[in-house]
């Protein structure tokens, strides 16, 4: 499981905070002479390999360089394209014990707008295609988020329009995301419903079928894009 945080919002002294929580940095091996990304994982895990549960810091990719970014002393972040979309007009929620999450005190968390989260996942699929299962899971995530945020659909069209108006680059990104989503979920037999349904079935229990996924995503796209 991945737990990601946006590097631009990492607080000063973040490394010390992580260490105080029993987390230690693990440098993932890079390709050739390239520097690998850094992840934080609990000290109970093997220090020589990435743990099943970890935290990583990400930052928006500027230009064409994909080099690891030094955010603070001892703290690095991995730059990714399209990540900018996730910090546009985020939703702030308060998390406490009643949320089912183990926290010692109530805290505020910022979440990406659903439509921008879905757009970012779809736009980033090309880069994740080389990682087994990642691109397919992104299709399942897109359906899951669209389905869960149905009460917000009437506001998500406005979010998309405002984000598209923010920069010409974002306008192109979101237009491409809409085209890709329509193609991917164009029919129950298209790649989107087929791959997403396969991912859900692998987890067992009640899983949406290809037709349900196609219908939900078609309605989502009609309303939001």
C-alpha positions as CSV (number, residue, x, y, z in Angstrom):
1,X,0.0,0.0,0.0
2,X,1.2,3.5,-0.8
3,X,0.8,6.5,1.5
4,X,1.9,9.6,-0.3
5,X,2.3,13.2,0.8
6,X,2.9,16.3,-1.2
7,X,6.5,17.6,-0.7
8,X,5.6,21.3,-1.1
9,X,3.6,21.1,2.2
10,X,6.2,19.1,4.2
11,X,6.9,21.0,7.4
12,X,10.4,22.0,8.4
13,X,11.8,19.3,10.6
14,X,9.7,16.6,8.9
15,X,12.6,14.1,9.1
16,X,12.7,14.5,12.9
17,X,8.9,14.1,13.1
18,X,9.1,10.8,11.0
19,X,11.9,9.5,13.2
20,X,10.0,10.3,16.3
21,X,7.1,8.2,15.0
22,X,9.4,5.2,14.5
23,X,9.9,5.7,10.7
24,X,13.2,5.5,9.0
25,X,14.3,6.4,5.5
26,X,14.9,3.7,3.0
27,X,16.6,4.6,-0.3
28,X,15.0,2.6,-3.2
29,X,17.8,1.6,-5.7
30,X,17.8,3.8,-8.8
31,X,18.6,2.8,-12.4
32,X,22.2,2.9,-13.3
33,X,23.8,6.0,-11.7
34,X,20.4,7.7,-11.1
35,X,19.4,8.4,-7.5
36,X,16.5,6.3,-6.3
37,X,13.4,7.6,-4.5
38,X,13.3,7.7,-0.7
39,X,10.5,6.1,1.3
40,X,9.8,6.1,5.0
41,X,8.8,2.9,6.7
42,X,8.4,1.6,10.3
43,X,11.6,0.5,11.9
44,X,10.1,-3.0,12.5
45,X,10.5,-3.7,8.8
46,X,13.7,-5.0,7.2
47,X,16.0,-2.0,6.6
48,X,17.2,-3.6,3.3
49,X,13.9,-3.7,1.3
50,X,10.8,-1.6,0.8
51,X,8.1,-2.5,3.3
52,X,4.5,-3.4,2.4
53,X,3.3,-0.1,4.0
54,X,5.4,3.0,3.5
55,X,5.2,6.8,3.1
56,X,6.8,8.7,0.3
57,X,7.0,12.4,-0.6
58,X,6.1,13.5,-4.1
59,X,6.4,16.9,-5.8
60,X,5.3,18.3,-9.2
61,X,7.6,17.7,-12.1
62,X,9.0,20.9,-13.6
63,X,10.5,20.8,-17.1
64,X,11.8,17.4,-18.3
65,X,14.1,16.4,-15.5
66,X,13.0,13.5,-13.3
67,X,15.9,13.8,-10.8
68,X,15.1,13.3,-7.2
69,X,14.5,16.7,-5.4
70,X,16.1,17.6,-2.0
71,X,13.3,19.1,0.0
72,X,15.0,19.4,3.3
73,X,18.2,18.0,4.8
74,X,17.8,14.3,4.8
75,X,14.4,14.5,3.0
76,X,13.9,14.0,-0.7
77,X,10.9,13.9,-3.0
78,X,10.1,12.2,-6.3
79,X,8.9,14.6,-9.1
80,X,5.9,13.4,-11.0
81,X,4.0,15.0,-14.0
82,X,0.4,16.1,-13.5
83,X,0.7,16.1,-9.7
84,X,0.0,19.9,-9.7
85,X,-3.7,19.1,-10.3
86,X,-4.0,17.4,-6.8
87,X,-3.4,20.6,-4.9
88,X,-5.9,22.8,-6.7
89,X,-8.7,23.9,-4.3
90,X,-8.3,20.8,-2.0
91,X,-11.1,19.6,0.2
92,X,-10.4,19.9,3.9
93,X,-11.8,17.3,6.3
94,X,-11.4,16.7,10.0
95,X,-10.2,13.2,10.9
96,X,-10.8,11.8,14.4
97,X,-11.3,8.4,16.1
98,X,-14.8,8.2,14.8
99,X,-13.4,8.2,11.2
100,X,-12.1,4.7,11.8
101,X,-8.5,6.0,11.6
102,X,-6.2,5.6,14.6
103,X,-5.3,9.2,15.5
104,X,-4.3,10.4,19.0
105,X,-6.1,13.8,18.4
106,X,-8.4,15.3,15.8
107,X,-6.5,16.7,12.8
108,X,-7.3,18.3,9.5
109,X,-6.4,16.5,6.2
110,X,-6.5,18.0,2.7
111,X,-7.8,15.7,-0.1
112,X,-7.6,16.2,-3.8
113,X,-10.9,17.1,-5.6
114,X,-12.3,13.8,-7.0
115,X,-12.4,14.9,-10.7
116,X,-8.7,16.1,-10.5
117,X,-7.6,12.9,-8.7
118,X,-9.2,10.8,-11.5
119,X,-7.7,13.0,-14.2
120,X,-4.2,12.7,-12.6
121,X,-4.5,8.9,-12.4
122,X,-5.6,8.6,-16.1
123,X,-2.9,11.0,-17.4
124,X,-0.2,9.2,-15.5
125,X,-1.1,5.8,-16.8
126,X,1.6,5.9,-19.6
127,X,4.4,6.2,-17.0
128,X,2.9,3.5,-14.8
129,X,2.3,1.0,-17.6
130,X,5.8,-0.4,-17.1
131,X,4.9,-1.3,-13.5
132,X,2.9,-4.5,-13.3
133,X,-0.7,-3.9,-12.2
134,X,-0.3,-0.2,-11.6
135,X,-2.1,1.1,-14.7
136,X,-4.9,-1.4,-14.2
137,X,-5.4,-0.4,-10.6
138,X,-5.6,3.2,-11.7
139,X,-8.7,2.3,-13.7
140,X,-10.3,0.7,-10.7
141,X,-9.4,3.8,-8.6
142,X,-11.0,6.0,-11.2
143,X,-14.3,4.1,-11.0
144,X,-14.2,3.8,-7.2
145,X,-13.7,7.5,-6.7
146,X,-16.3,8.5,-9.3
147,X,-18.8,6.1,-7.7
148,X,-18.1,7.3,-4.1
149,X,-18.3,11.0,-4.9
150,X,-21.6,10.8,-6.8
151,X,-23.2,13.4,-4.4
152,X,-20.5,15.8,-5.5
153,X,-20.8,15.4,-9.2
154,X,-22.8,18.6,-9.6
155,X,-19.9,20.6,-8.1
156,X,-17.1,18.7,-9.9
157,X,-17.9,20.1,-13.3
158,X,-17.2,23.6,-11.8
159,X,-14.0,22.4,-10.3
160,X,-12.8,21.0,-13.6
161,X,-13.7,24.2,-15.4
162,X,-11.9,26.4,-12.9
163,X,-8.8,24.2,-12.9
164,X,-8.8,24.2,-16.8
165,X,-9.0,28.0,-16.7
166,X,-6.0,28.3,-14.3
167,X,-3.3,27.6,-16.9
168,X,-3.3,26.7,-20.6
169,X,-1.2,23.6,-19.7
170,X,-3.9,22.4,-17.3
171,X,-6.6,23.0,-19.9
172,X,-4.8,20.7,-22.3
173,X,-4.2,18.1,-19.6
174,X,-7.9,18.0,-18.6
175,X,-9.1,17.9,-22.2
176,X,-6.8,14.9,-22.8
177,X,-8.0,13.3,-19.6
178,X,-11.6,13.6,-20.7
179,X,-10.8,12.1,-24.1
180,X,-8.9,9.2,-22.6
181,X,-11.6,8.5,-20.0
182,X,-14.3,8.4,-22.8
183,X,-12.2,6.0,-24.8
184,X,-11.2,3.8,-21.9
185,X,-14.8,3.4,-20.6
186,X,-16.6,3.7,-23.9
187,X,-18.3,0.2,-23.6
188,X,-18.6,-2.6,-21.1
189,X,-16.0,-4.5,-23.2
190,X,-13.5,-1.5,-23.3
191,X,-10.3,-1.7,-21.4
192,X,-11.5,0.5,-18.5
193,X,-14.5,-1.7,-17.3
194,X,-12.7,-5.0,-18.2
195,X,-9.5,-4.2,-16.2
196,X,-11.2,-2.4,-13.3
197,X,-13.7,-5.3,-12.9
198,X,-10.8,-7.8,-12.9
199,X,-9.0,-5.8,-10.1
200,X,-12.1,-5.7,-8.0
201,X,-12.8,-9.4,-8.4
202,X,-9.3,-10.2,-7.3
203,X,-10.1,-8.7,-3.9
204,X,-13.1,-11.0,-3.4
205,X,-16.5,-10.1,-2.0
206,X,-19.1,-8.2,-4.0
207,X,-17.4,-6.7,-7.1
208,X,-18.9,-4.4,-9.7
209,X,-19.2,-6.0,-13.1
210,X,-18.1,-4.4,-16.4
211,X,-21.6,-3.1,-17.3
212,X,-22.0,-1.4,-13.9
213,X,-18.6,0.2,-14.3
214,X,-19.4,1.4,-17.8
215,X,-22.7,2.9,-16.7
216,X,-21.3,4.8,-13.7
217,X,-18.3,6.2,-15.6
218,X,-20.5,7.2,-18.6
219,X,-22.8,9.2,-16.3
220,X,-19.9,10.7,-14.4
221,X,-18.3,11.9,-17.7
222,X,-21.6,13.3,-19.0
223,X,-22.1,15.3,-15.8
224,X,-18.5,16.4,-15.1
225,X,-16.6,16.4,-18.4
